Amino acid sequence: MVWDLVKNRLKTEYRHNKSSTYKEVVELIGEPESIDTINGFAKFLIEEKFDYNIDPNGYVYLHFNKDSLLQKWVIVDTGFEP
């Protein structure tokens, strides 16, 4: 699910010549867990769950420019293994 999101659904200027807007991202996956307005990124919880694991598998950081256009994404693994 996460790879489909970042590779096929979200658009960055570098890969697609047109970026997804912050509003489009929120409509697609919901509100972020937190927003860092100083560094320009929003942190979204990865909701993939396996078996009985109730903890998140990681986070996706989406970096937006001052015009609220998606610039890049970073996946951070929490390293939790049940």
Secondary structure, DSSP 4 states (H G I P E B T S, - for coil): -HHHIIIII---HHHHSSPPBHHHHHHHH---SEEETTTTEEEEE-----TT--S--EEEEEEE-TTSBEEEEEEEE-----
